[in-house]
Amino acid sequence: GNIMQINPLTWNEFKTPGTRLAEITRDAMLEKLCLLVAAYFCIATELRFLHQSNAEVAAWLSQDEQFWHAKAVEISCAYLPNECPLVNHVLTSYQRHHPESESESDSDPNDNPS
């Protein structure tokens, strides 16, 4: 299915047949990571839309939007293959919407993000 169209789980899907080990297989974990990245990206996108439409809450929405977008980038770059279209889309979008973040991080190479 389309990862950007997230549907709620049904009770039958929740009671997945099989063992609990099926939930931690490589494919299942990659699917969960993709869904997490997509969820964080969707949160960031919705906050950006709210930021653009409501000037009163613009300051804190901008910070929250950048936080959730950065989380999506961090998780996707850490755990998914670089050639994954989801990784490329999230990273390209972050670079387009937050160019000032890149220039700040490039300005001091001695910063240690911990």
Protein Blocks (a to p, Z undefined) as FASTA:
>chain_A
ZZklccdddfklmmggcdfklmmgmklmmmmmmmmmmmmmmmmmmmmmmmmmmmklmmmm
mmmmmmmmmmmmmmmmmmmcfklmklmmmmmmmmmmmmmlmmmmmmmmmbccZZ
